[in-house]
Amino acid sequence: MNARAEFATSLDTLLPELDHRHLDWLEEEAIFILREVAASFERPALLFSGGKDSCVVLRLAEKAFKTRIAGNHFKGQLPFPLLHVDTGHNFPEVIAFRDQRVAEMGERLVVGHLEDSMKRGTVRLAHPLESRNGHQTVTLLEAIEEHRFDCLIGGARRDEEKARAKERIFSHRDSFGQWQPKEQRPELWTLFNTRHRPGEHFRSFPISNWTELDVWLYLARENIPLPHLYYAHQRQVMRRKGLLVPLTDVTPPEAGETVETATVRFRTVGDMTCTCPVESDAANATEIVAETLTVTVSERGATRMDDRTSEASMERRKKEGYF
C-alpha cells in the first residue's frame, strides 16, 4: 500500500471523528442564501449539470426546502426548476446521471440545447469539432429569456479561477445578460440588494466560500451520489500541452499523438472538447479528500483547455453572460 492509500485509509477512520463545525457553517450559509433567492425572486432556477458542485447545491436545496424523512431521503418539491444547458458534447455518462437523479427526485428539468441555437442560427461553429463550451452563453441567455428566469443559482466557487474570485454571492446581470465586475453591489452584513429592472437578472452562488476540499468533505459526509467519472477508471487518452485529453468522437488524436490507456479521474466535468482528466487512483470520496490535500493547481487550471487560452479568458466569457 502506497503512502497516499495509507493516508486515505487513516482518513476514512478519522472522518467520522472530524470537527464538522466548519462544514456546518458553510452549509448554514448556503441554505440561508438559497432561501434568500426563493424569497427575493419570482422565477429562479437552479443550474444542474450533474457535476459535483451542482450536486452539492442540489443537496443543500433539498435541506433548505424539503422535509427529511430518513437518512438522505427527502419529500416535497423545490420552489424552482432545474436548468441545464446541453452542448451536445457532454459526457454521456453525466447526462444519464443527470436524468436519473432528476427522475429520482421528481423535479422539473428544463434543458436548453445548443443544437437548437445552431438550428436558429444564433450559434455558428467555425468547424464541426470546435469546442462548444463558450457558445453555451447564447443558449443560456435564450433559455433565460424564454422562461423569464430572474435568478439562476449556480455552483461556482471563488477558488476555481481568478475571474470567479471577483464574483459577489448575488451577481447582477444587465438586460443583455452581461456581467460588469466594477459595478457589483456591496454585500455587507449579509444584506443583499436584489433589485433589478425588467429584462435584468441575477446569478446567485451559495457555495462561493467553499473550496474544492470543502466540496469533497461534504460529498463524503453526506454520501451524495456522483457520476462515476469523478472516480478512478481506465480511459484512453492523449498527452497534449501538459494535459490528458480523453479520446472521444469529438476529441480525436492529432497528428503524431499516441493513444494510451491510463488510470484517471475527472476533477470537473463539462464539454468533452475542453475537459481533461488527471491521473489518479482515488476510487472514493475519502481517497479524493486525501488527494485534494496535496494538489497545488486548481481544478480548472489542471483540467480545462479553454481556460489556458489567456489569463482573461474566463473573465471575458463571464462578461458576455457565461455561468
TIGURO-829434 format. One line per field, with one value per residue: x, y, z of N, C-alpha, C in turn; residue number from 1. Coordinates in pm, whole numbers, always signed. Layout:
% TIGURO-829434
nxx X/...
nyy Y/...
nzz Z/...
caxx X/...
cayy Y/...
cazz Z/...
cxx X/...
cyy Y/...
czz Z/...
num NUM/...
//
This chain:
% TIGURO-829434
nxx +85/+63/+187/-12/-246/-239/-269/-526/-671/-637/-759/-1020/-1091/-1075/-1257/-1532/-1484/-1404/-1411/-1691/-1776/-1694/-1784/-2054/-2107/-2063/-2262/-2493/-2476/-2507/-2765/-2911/-2867/-2991/-3256/-3293/-3287/-3523/-3708/-3672/-3698/-3907/-3903/-3686/-3417/-3235/-2914/-2824/-2606/-2525/-2271/-2020/-2029/-2281/-2434/-2387/-2504/-2765/-2828/-2811/-3026/-3234/-3220/-3285/-3550/-3705/-3853/-3683/-3704/-3585/-3255/-3077/-3299/-3560/-3874/-4114/-4124/-3902/-3890/-3837/-3744/-3499/-3219/-3041/-2781/-2726/-2465/-2447/-2214/-2157/-2041/-2170/-2221/-2258/-2486/-2673/-2663/-2758/-3026/-3125/-3098/-3269/-3512/-3538/-3575/-3803/-3823/-3860/-3704/-3546/-3413/-3178/-3087/-2792/-2772/-3022/-2998/-2809/-2960/-3137/-2969/-2841/-2612/-2308/-2075/-1724/-1607/-1701/-1595/-1531/-1488/-1772/-1811/-1779/-1987/-2212/-2316/-2491/-2709/-2784/-2868/-3081/-3252/-3304/-3446/-3665/-3796/-3823/-3659/-3546/-3340/-3054/-2931/-2615/-2327/-2073/-1746/-1526/-1261/-1202/-1113/-953/-1128/-1372/-1327/-1380/-1650/-1961/-2186/-2451/-2488/-2520/-2677/-2699/-2950/-2867/-2765/-2510/-2211/-2075/-1786/-1691/-1916/-2049/-2255/-2227/-2200/-2261/-2278/-2435/-2648/-2838/-2868/-3111/-3252/-3381/-3419/-3682/-3604/-3344/-3131/-3021/-2733/-2682/-2465/-2442/-2238/-2009/-1804/-1689/-1433/-1258/-1177/-1357/-1594/-1552/-1523/-1780/-1932/-1843/-1929/-2208/-2271/-2330/-2449/-2258/-2157/-1974/-1740/-1595/-1439/-1160/-1080/-1029/-915/-887/-645/-480/-166/-134/-4/+61/-166/-410/-589/-908/-994/-1237/-1527/-1537/-1295/-1053/-732/-449/-220/+66/+27/+3/-217/-300/-371/-482/-504/-739/-918/-1186/-1169/-1343/-1638/-1748/-1800/-1691/-1493/-1318/-1257/-1048/-912/-733/-442/-499/-556/-763/-1048/-1278/-1473/-1336/-1068/-1024/-1041/-804/-623/-679/-583/-318/-283/-168/-259/-542/-867/-973/-750/-597/-738/-891/-898/-992/-954/-692/-628/-586/-497/-720/-939/-1165/-1283/-1354/-1549/-1738/-1821/-1967/-2183/-2154/-2157
nyy -120/+219/+546/+744/+593/+470/+698/+777/+562/+595/+842/+776/+646/+855/+1049/+1030/+1129/+1389/+1742/+1896/+2156/+2365/+2282/+2270/+2540/+2646/+2509/+2609/+2880/+2857/+2749/+2957/+3151/+3028/+3032/+3305/+3362/+3232/+3387/+3640/+3648/+3597/+3402/+3195/+2962/+2656/+2584/+2284/+2042/+1787/+1770/+1775/+2008/+2116/+1904/+1915/+2166/+2104/+1913/+2083/+2250/+2070/+2034/+2290/+2332/+2103/+1820/+1610/+1263/+1018/+924/+1014/+1083/+1275/+1449/+1632/+1934/+2128/+2488/+2586/+2523/+2294/+2373/+2309/+2355/+2197/+2106/+1920/+1794/+1689/+1460/+1137/+972/+1152/+1295/+1086/+1030/+1276/+1278/+1051/+1123/+1346/+1224/+1049/+1231/+1357/+1611/+1912/+1949/+2173/+2193/+2351/+2334/+2347/+2278/+2346/+2620/+2641/+2555/+2766/+2958/+3131/+3047/+2976/+2753/+2739/+2510/+2160/+2019/+2213/+2354/+2372/+2494/+2772/+2874/+2818/+3030/+3178/+3000/+2972/+3237/+3257/+3064/+3183/+3408/+3288/+3146/+3339/+3365/+3507/+3480/+3282/+3001/+2895/+2669/+2778/+2850/+3056/+2978/+2854/+2995/+3295/+3500/+3417/+3456/+3719/+3747/+3840/+3706/+3743/+3815/+4064/+4088/+4259/+4388/+4268/+4037/+4052/+4073/+4308/+4365/+4588/+4711/+4580/+4503/+4604/+4372/+4384/+4271/+4047/+4147/+4177/+4336/+4297/+4419/+4472/+4568/+4522/+4258/+4233/+4019/+3799/+3615/+3368/+3243/+3006/+2848/+2997/+3051/+2809/+2559/+2337/+2122/+2145/+2082/+1811/+1698/+1742/+1597/+1342/+1326/+1356/+1153/+1181/+1101/+1068/+1110/+835/+912/+1082/+929/+699/+537/+336/+483/+582/+805/+1106/+1270/+1609/+1923/+1928/+1830/+1566/+1446/+1323/+1041/+1073/+1088/+1353/+1451/+1357/+1192/+1400/+1467/+1270/+1212/+976/+725/+622/+404/+498/+526/+724/+1014/+1253/+1589/+1789/+1811/+1867/+2016/+1785/+1858/+2028/+1944/+1776/+1476/+1377/+1197/+940/+731/+740/+612/+665/+905/+966/+898/+1085/+1319/+1293/+1311/+1567/+1727/+1753/+1877/+2137/+2290/+2452/+2304/+2379/+2490/+2265/+2100/+2218/+2302/+2529/+2739/+2801/+2960/+3233/+3464/+3608/+3474/+3344/+3561/+3726/+3566/+3552/+3816/+3829/+3679/+3419/+3125
nzz +0/-94/+18/-4/-16/+232/+388/+308/+406/+683/+701/+637/+865/+1044/+953/+1054/+1306/+1279/+1340/+1246/+1236/+1069/+813/+878/+921/+664/+526/+655/+582/+302/+280/+388/+187/-34/+52/+63/-209/-295/-162/-268/-544/-834/-1036/-1012/-1095/-1068/-1162/-1296/-1375/-1328/-1238/-972/-804/-860/-772/-500/-441/-507/-307/-85/-146/-116/+161/+238/+155/+163/+341/+554/+551/+607/+668/+385/+241/+109/+117/-78/-280/-475/-482/-732/-1077/-1225/-1429/-1725/-1959/-2247/-2441/-2638/-2661/-2419/-2164/-2208/-1987/-1781/-1858/-1849/-1576/-1477/-1571/-1442/-1172/-1153/-1215/-997/-791/-868/-976/-1178/-1487/-1696/-2012/-2208/-2536/-2715/-2978/-3076/-3077/-3277/-3495/-3508/-3591/-3423/-3307/-3453/-3575/-3634/-3731/-3739/-3514/-3334/-3008/-2806/-2572/-2501/-2650/-2509/-2372/-2536/-2568/-2302/-2235/-2409/-2300/-2055/-2138/-2267/-2059/-1874/-1647/-1345/-1170/-1147/-989/-910/-899/-878/-744/-549/-540/-772/-1002/-1123/-1221/-1121/-857/-824/-809/-658/-407/-479/-799/-1026/-1348/-1655/-1889/-2119/-2035/-1941/-1740/-1521/-1372/-1223/-1133/-935/-652/-308/-32/+256/+591/+530/+384/+101/-208/-423/-620/-944/-1286/-1535/-1755/-1669/-1469/-1201/-1090/-854/-604/-391/-278/-280/-95/-46/-82/-310/-154/+64/-70/-139/+116/+210/+24/+93/+361/+338/+168/-109/-427/-732/-1080/-1217/-1340/-1182/-1023/-999/-1302/-1598/-1897/-2236/-2351/-2474/-2459/-2436/-2458/-2187/-2071/-2017/-2270/-2326/-2529/-2759/-2978/-3052/-2979/-3129/-3184/-3256/-3527/-3496/-3231/-2961/-2859/-2539/-2260/-1945/-1587/-1458/-1329/-1326/-1227/-1268/-1467/-1798/-2116/-2356/-2532/-2406/-2151/-1932/-1787/-1484/-1385/-1155/-870/-699/-564/-427/-234/+3/-52/-249/-102/+46/-165/-264/-64/-124/-369/-590/-793/-924/-992/-1242/-1363/-1391/-1560/-1766/-2096/-2226/-2052/-2072/-2279/-2242/-1979/-1917/-2014/-1893/-1755/-1969/-2095/-1892/-1871/-2100/-2039/-1953/-1732
caxx +0/+146/+168/-140/-351/-237/-327/-669/-729/-643/-857/-1151/-1118/-1086/-1365/-1647/-1444/-1363/-1496/-1761/-1835/-1667/-1880/-2187/-2122/-2078/-2395/-2591/-2471/-2562/-2910/-2963/-2864/-3095/-3386/-3299/-3324/-3665/-3789/-3647/-3721/-4032/-3883/-3548/-3389/-3108/-2833/-2787/-2541/-2481/-2136/-2012/-2072/-2426/-2492/-2383/-2607/-2895/-2850/-2838/-3162/-3323/-3222/-3346/-3691/-3778/-3857/-3607/-3787/-3496/-3122/-3063/-3421/-3640/-4001/-4151/-4086/-3825/-3971/-3786/-3700/-3356/-3187/-2912/-2751/-2663/-2391/-2444/-2082/-2138/-2014/-2297/-2241/-2306/-2624/-2752/-2673/-2847/-3165/-3161/-3110/-3390/-3626/-3548/-3623/-3933/-3818/-3876/-3578/-3552/-3286/-3154/-2998/-2712/-2802/-3138/-2946/-2744/-3065/-3194/-2869/-2782/-2478/-2246/-1944/-1624/-1592/-1785/-1533/-1498/-1543/-1899/-1822/-1802/-2114/-2322/-2370/-2606/-2821/-2827/-2944/-3208/-3337/-3347/-3550/-3784/-3865/-3830/-3590/-3488/-3220/-3001/-2849/-2506/-2233/-1937/-1676/-1424/-1126/-1188/-1048/-937/-1247/-1479/-1295/-1433/-1795/-2039/-2279/-2559/-2417/-2616/-2657/-2780/-3055/-2802/-2711/-2366/-2159/-1982/-1717/-1672/-2045/-2114/-2311/-2169/-2278/-2221/-2366/-2524/-2764/-2823/-2951/-3153/-3340/-3341/-3518/-3730/-3504/-3220/-3144/-2909/-2677/-2655/-2367/-2449/-2116/-1896/-1697/-1640/-1318/-1270/-1167/-1484/-1693/-1532/-1556/-1926/-1978/-1816/-2014/-2349/-2286/-2402/-2410/-2194/-2120/-1854/-1623/-1519/-1355/-1058/-1124/-940/-965/-790/-613/-361/-96/-132/+23/+61/-295/-455/-711/-978/-1024/-1380/-1559/-1515/-1156/-967/-588/-390/-107/+184/-8/-14/-327/-261/-472/-433/-599/-765/-1049/-1213/-1191/-1461/-1691/-1810/-1795/-1581/-1388/-1225/-1243/-947/-896/-600/-404/-536/-608/-863/-1168/-1395/-1464/-1235/-937/-1011/-1008/-660/-552/-700/-498/-180/-275/-123/-319/-687/-924/-985/-615/-539/-821/-973/-819/-1042/-905/-549/-607/-527/-523/-850/-1039/-1287/-1347/-1417/-1671/-1835/-1876/-2062/-2301/-2122/-2202
cayy +0/+339/+641/+813/+497/+457/+821/+773/+466/+658/+950/+712/+619/+981/+1136/+1041/+1198/+1525/+1852/+1939/+2288/+2446/+2241/+2309/+2684/+2666/+2459/+2704/+2999/+2826/+2734/+3094/+3216/+2966/+3081/+3444/+3359/+3197/+3497/+3767/+3640/+3533/+3288/+3146/+2826/+2603/+2525/+2147/+1972/+1654/+1782/+1763/+2129/+2128/+1800/+1969/+2271/+2036/+1859/+2197/+2295/+1975/+2064/+2421/+2342/+1977/+1755/+1485/+1155/+914/+928/+1117/+1085/+1394/+1458/+1770/+1985/+2251/+2600/+2631/+2412/+2277/+2416/+2265/+2385/+2079/+2145/+1810/+1733/+1650/+1318/+1064/+921/+1262/+1321/+975/+1052/+1392/+1237/+956/+1196/+1428/+1133/+1000/+1339/+1403/+1755/+1956/+1984/+2250/+2175/+2434/+2259/+2433/+2244/+2425/+2753/+2628/+2549/+2900/+3045/+3220/+2993/+2923/+2695/+2753/+2375/+2069/+1976/+2328/+2348/+2441/+2542/+2916/+2906/+2792/+3158/+3214/+2912/+3007/+3362/+3227/+2993/+3282/+3491/+3207/+3107/+3460/+3345/+3631/+3447/+3148/+2954/+2817/+2608/+2833/+2879/+3159/+2921/+2787/+3071/+3435/+3580/+3378/+3512/+3856/+3743/+3850/+3595/+3779/+3881/+4127/+4083/+4364/+4340/+4188/+3919/+4070/+4096/+4421/+4345/+4711/+4765/+4486/+4568/+4560/+4272/+4399/+4213/+3955/+4218/+4165/+4423/+4213/+4495/+4466/+4618/+4419/+4212/+4202/+3904/+3775/+3482/+3352/+3137/+2971/+2786/+3084/+3047/+2673/+2519/+2202/+2030/+2151/+2010/+1667/+1661/+1742/+1482/+1222/+1326/+1342/+1037/+1232/+1028/+1144/+1028/+756/+976/+1152/+832/+637/+439/+325/+562/+611/+948/+1154/+1374/+1727/+2050/+1910/+1780/+1437/+1469/+1196/+1001/+1066/+1119/+1496/+1482/+1253/+1222/+1485/+1405/+1244/+1177/+834/+695/+528/+379/+543/+529/+868/+1060/+1392/+1680/+1863/+1757/+1970/+1983/+1690/+1918/+2111/+1892/+1671/+1407/+1375/+1063/+923/+601/+766/+539/+707/+1044/+977/+900/+1212/+1417/+1279/+1360/+1710/+1793/+1766/+1941/+2278/+2355/+2449/+2203/+2432/+2505/+2133/+2015/+2287/+2357/+2661/+2841/+2820/+3044/+3357/+3489/+3673/+3405/+3324/+3690/+3772/+3489/+3589/+3947/+3806/+3610/+3280/+3084
cazz +0/-101/+127/-14/+18/+378/+443/+282/+499/+815/+692/+640/+1006/+1117/+905/+1146/+1428/+1249/+1383/+1125/+1254/+951/+710/+924/+898/+520/+491/+706/+498/+171/+293/+404/+55/-115/+97/+19/-351/-306/-108/-338/-689/-874/-1125/-1010/-1141/-1017/-1268/-1257/-1486/-1286/-1184/-827/-736/-872/-686/-363/-430/-508/-173/+2/-175/-50/+304/+258/+120/+174/+472/+557/+604/+661/+607/+282/+163/+138/+45/-108/-412/-473/-531/-862/-1162/-1254/-1565/-1777/-2099/-2306/-2561/-2734/-2646/-2280/-2146/-2200/-1852/-1697/-1898/-1795/-1432/-1457/-1592/-1336/-1045/-1161/-1208/-859/-706/-915/-1000/-1316/-1551/-1821/-2084/-2326/-2625/-2801/-3117/-3115/-3111/-3407/-3595/-3520/-3649/-3323/-3283/-3574/-3547/-3741/-3787/-3660/-3389/-3250/-2873/-2792/-2436/-2498/-2716/-2417/-2326/-2619/-2534/-2167/-2239/-2477/-2204/-1956/-2200/-2295/-1936/-1792/-1520/-1291/-1091/-1168/-878/-966/-806/-891/-620/-570/-550/-902/-1108/-1083/-1251/-1030/-726/-820/-803/-535/-388/-570/-907/-1116/-1492/-1716/-1980/-2223/-1968/-1921/-1605/-1512/-1244/-1146/-1092/-845/-535/-181/+42/+395/+695/+460/+328/-43/-291/-536/-709/-1084/-1381/-1628/-1851/-1597/-1380/-1110/-1067/-711/-583/-248/-225/-317/+6/-33/-163/-365/-41/+135/-150/-126/+254/+221/-53/+172/+480/+302/+81/-226/-549/-840/-1196/-1186/-1399/-1078/-952/-1083/-1401/-1713/-2010/-2341/-2351/-2546/-2384/-2523/-2391/-2042/-2025/-2068/-2348/-2343/-2664/-2787/-3118/-3078/-2946/-3186/-3174/-3359/-3596/-3414/-3093/-2930/-2767/-2434/-2157/-1816/-1476/-1442/-1282/-1361/-1115/-1308/-1592/-1881/-2257/-2380/-2613/-2328/-2016/-1928/-1658/-1423/-1341/-1015/-827/-596/-604/-350/-189/+107/-117/-320/+3/+72/-283/-275/+35/-172/-500/-589/-909/-916/-1080/-1377/-1417/-1420/-1644/-1866/-2207/-2267/-1961/-2095/-2397/-2193/-1837/-1901/-2095/-1816/-1728/-2093/-2117/-1789/-1909/-2210/-1987/-1917/-1598
cxx +88/+107/+32/-255/-358/-300/-478/-738/-742/-747/-998/-1191/-1145/-1206/-1483/-1615/-1406/-1462/-1560/-1819/-1810/-1765/-2022/-2211/-2142/-2217/-2503/-2595/-2536/-2713/-2976/-2971/-2974/-3234/-3403/-3341/-3474/-3755/-3781/-3684/-3848/-4009/-3735/-3539/-3253/-3034/-2784/-2735/-2511/-2339/-2137/-2062/-2224/-2497/-2493/-2491/-2746/-2926/-2882/-2980/-3264/-3334/-3293/-3497/-3771/-3774/-3779/-3694/-3703/-3363/-3108/-3184/-3509/-3773/-4037/-4099/-4004/-3910/-3923/-3745/-3548/-3334/-3050/-2899/-2669/-2596/-2402/-2312/-2053/-2108/-2146/-2326/-2299/-2452/-2716/-2771/-2768/-2992/-3213/-3186/-3239/-3514/-3647/-3610/-3762/-3937/-3836/-3741/-3606/-3415/-3283/-3052/-2924/-2740/-2928/-3096/-2877/-2848/-3128/-3096/-2807/-2645/-2428/-2105/-1850/-1599/-1664/-1727/-1489/-1559/-1670/-1912/-1853/-1935/-2234/-2391/-2496/-2728/-2874/-2913/-3078/-3304/-3390/-3461/-3679/-3865/-3876/-3770/-3530/-3370/-3181/-2907/-2742/-2411/-2092/-1878/-1562/-1284/-1101/-1096/-1047/-1062/-1360/-1453/-1348/-1584/-1848/-2126/-2403/-2498/-2516/-2577/-2750/-2880/-2999/-2742/-2565/-2332/-2058/-1911/-1708/-1804/-2121/-2155/-2247/-2261/-2233/-2325/-2472/-2656/-2743/-2920/-2987/-3248/-3288/-3456/-3568/-3624/-3370/-3240/-3019/-2858/-2645/-2568/-2359/-2321/-1992/-1777/-1643/-1514/-1344/-1264/-1297/-1591/-1677/-1556/-1707/-1985/-1959/-1910/-2159/-2377/-2368/-2357/-2354/-2176/-1987/-1728/-1536/-1423/-1265/-1118/-1024/-1000/-851/-771/-495/-297/-76/-114/+12/-69/-320/-588/-781/-1007/-1176/-1402/-1528/-1374/-1067/-821/-542/-270/+13/+153/-29/-129/-279/-375/-412/-544/-620/-896/-1064/-1234/-1311/-1509/-1763/-1811/-1672/-1465/-1288/-1201/-1150/-943/-755/-569/-430/-583/-719/-998/-1292/-1370/-1354/-1094/-916/-983/-858/-579/-561/-615/-357/-170/-235/-182/-470/-743/-938/-848/-555/-614/-894/-887/-862/-995/-756/-522/-546/-564/-665/-963/-1170/-1358/-1416/-1549/-1778/-1899/-1981/-2187/-2281/-2159/-2126
cyy +125/+438/+708/+720/+477/+579/+822/+676/+525/+771/+893/+680/+748/+1066/+1144/+1120/+1344/+1626/+1912/+2080/+2379/+2412/+2282/+2458/+2713/+2620/+2557/+2830/+2973/+2812/+2869/+3165/+3160/+3016/+3230/+3452/+3333/+3311/+3624/+3766/+3562/+3405/+3244/+3005/+2785/+2537/+2387/+2073/+1827/+1655/+1789/+1887/+2146/+2020/+1845/+2075/+2209/+1975/+1971/+2250/+2199/+2006/+2196/+2418/+2213/+1923/+1626/+1376/+1041/+922/+1044/+1122/+1202/+1384/+1605/+1810/+2112/+2365/+2658/+2510/+2403/+2313/+2365/+2306/+2269/+2118/+2041/+1738/+1701/+1501/+1243/+1013/+1029/+1295/+1212/+991/+1166/+1350/+1141/+1029/+1280/+1341/+1081/+1105/+1388/+1553/+1786/+1999/+2057/+2238/+2269/+2364/+2354/+2403/+2314/+2567/+2751/+2625/+2686/+2997/+3142/+3173/+2934/+2876/+2714/+2620/+2278/+2030/+2092/+2310/+2431/+2508/+2691/+2956/+2882/+2921/+3196/+3132/+2942/+3132/+3344/+3156/+3089/+3367/+3412/+3180/+3223/+3438/+3477/+3606/+3303/+3114/+2862/+2765/+2660/+2867/+2976/+3101/+2858/+2861/+3219/+3518/+3546/+3427/+3654/+3861/+3773/+3726/+3617/+3869/+3933/+4110/+4186/+4303/+4261/+4059/+3931/+4108/+4210/+4414/+4470/+4771/+4669/+4558/+4516/+4462/+4273/+4338/+4121/+4020/+4227/+4258/+4346/+4287/+4489/+4515/+4503/+4386/+4181/+4076/+3894/+3633/+3475/+3229/+3099/+2911/+2867/+3066/+2907/+2656/+2380/+2098/+2028/+2069/+1859/+1618/+1650/+1624/+1353/+1214/+1296/+1221/+1073/+1156/+1121/+1053/+958/+816/+1046/+1059/+758/+530/+439/+403/+583/+763/+976/+1263/+1494/+1853/+2039/+1860/+1640/+1460/+1335/+1167/+986/+1096/+1265/+1541/+1369/+1288/+1311/+1414/+1390/+1206/+1026/+818/+592/+511/+415/+533/+675/+890/+1205/+1473/+1770/+1802/+1868/+1924/+1896/+1753/+1999/+2059/+1771/+1604/+1427/+1231/+1048/+780/+617/+710/+577/+847/+1063/+983/+1029/+1325/+1413/+1335/+1511/+1788/+1821/+1841/+2087/+2356/+2343/+2349/+2252/+2446/+2373/+2058/+2086/+2352/+2499/+2772/+2871/+2910/+3177/+3373/+3542/+3600/+3385/+3456/+3743/+3698/+3527/+3724/+3934/+3732/+3466/+3253/+3160
czz +0/+7/+121/+24/+169/+444/+426/+377/+638/+815/+699/+784/+1083/+1077/+1001/+1273/+1405/+1304/+1257/+1137/+1134/+838/+749/+899/+750/+473/+534/+620/+363/+176/+312/+269/-35/-76/+64/-128/-366/-260/-193/-485/-720/-954/-1125/-1069/-1088/-1132/-1223/-1379/-1455/-1235/-1032/-754/-744/-791/-540/-345/-429/-372/-74/-20/-113/+99/+333/+244/+137/+317/+465/+619/+662/+590/+511/+190/+208/+63/+27/-245/-395/-530/-663/-944/-1168/-1400/-1605/-1922/-2153/-2436/-2672/-2733/-2499/-2271/-2130/-2060/-1760/-1730/-1843/-1645/-1401/-1466/-1483/-1204/-1043/-1148/-1065/-768/-746/-940/-1149/-1370/-1682/-1887/-2203/-2413/-2718/-2949/-3166/-3152/-3247/-3519/-3617/-3585/-3551/-3278/-3414/-3540/-3665/-3809/-3694/-3525/-3300/-3111/-2864/-2655/-2428/-2558/-2624/-2373/-2403/-2581/-2395/-2167/-2310/-2383/-2098/-2012/-2221/-2169/-1836/-1652/-1473/-1198/-1120/-1053/-933/-859/-818/-755/-648/-586/-686/-997/-1070/-1106/-1155/-888/-712/-799/-663/-523/-473/-678/-1011/-1261/-1557/-1815/-2098/-2164/-1933/-1777/-1609/-1377/-1158/-1095/-1001/-716/-407/-109/+188/+487/+634/+419/+178/-115/-418/-631/-852/-1172/-1469/-1732/-1789/-1513/-1292/-1125/-917/-689/-435/-192/-267/-223/+31/-118/-220/-253/+39/+62/-132/+17/+272/+142/+25/+293/+448/+213/-43/-350/-655/-961/-1168/-1246/-1295/-1004/-1050/-1174/-1517/-1830/-2110/-2351/-2442/-2459/-2476/-2439/-2239/-1985/-2082/-2139/-2368/-2490/-2679/-2935/-3152/-3038/-2998/-3169/-3287/-3419/-3502/-3271/-3079/-2831/-2666/-2336/-2021/-1713/-1437/-1368/-1326/-1233/-1141/-1438/-1667/-2025/-2285/-2455/-2533/-2187/-2015/-1791/-1604/-1384/-1193/-992/-725/-639/-526/-296/-85/+46/-195/-221/+30/-43/-294/-176/-17/-305/-487/-706/-897/-1016/-1224/-1441/-1459/-1528/-1757/-1973/-2242/-2175/-1980/-2215/-2359/-2047/-1815/-1972/-2020/-1791/-1854/-2115/-2016/-1821/-2018/-2163/-1949/-1772/-1489
num 1/2/3/4/5/6/7/8/9/10/11/12/13/14/15/16/17/18/19/20/21/22/23/24/25/26/27/28/29/30/31/32/33/34/35/36/37/38/39/40/41/42/43/44/45/46/47/48/49/50/51/52/53/54/55/56/57/58/59/60/61/62/63/64/65/66/67/68/69/70/71/72/73/74/75/76/77/78/79/80/81/82/83/84/85/86/87/88/89/90/91/92/93/94/95/96/97/98/99/100/101/102/103/104/105/106/107/108/109/110/111/112/113/114/115/116/117/118/119/120/121/122/123/124/125/126/127/128/129/130/131/132/133/134/135/136/137/138/139/140/141/142/143/144/145/146/147/148/149/150/151/152/153/154/155/156/157/158/159/160/161/162/163/164/165/166/167/168/169/170/171/172/173/174/175/176/177/178/179/180/181/182/183/184/185/186/187/188/189/190/191/192/193/194/195/196/197/198/199/200/201/202/203/204/205/206/207/208/209/210/211/212/213/214/215/216/217/218/219/220/221/222/223/224/225/226/227/228/229/230/231/232/233/234/235/236/237/238/239/240/241/242/243/244/245/246/247/248/249/250/251/252/253/254/255/256/257/258/259/260/261/262/263/264/265/266/267/268/269/270/271/272/273/274/275/276/277/278/279/280/281/282/283/284/285/286/287/288/289/290/291/292/293/294/295/296/297/298/299/300/301/302/303/304/305/306/307/308/309/310/311/312/313/314/315/316/317/318/319/320/321/322/323
//
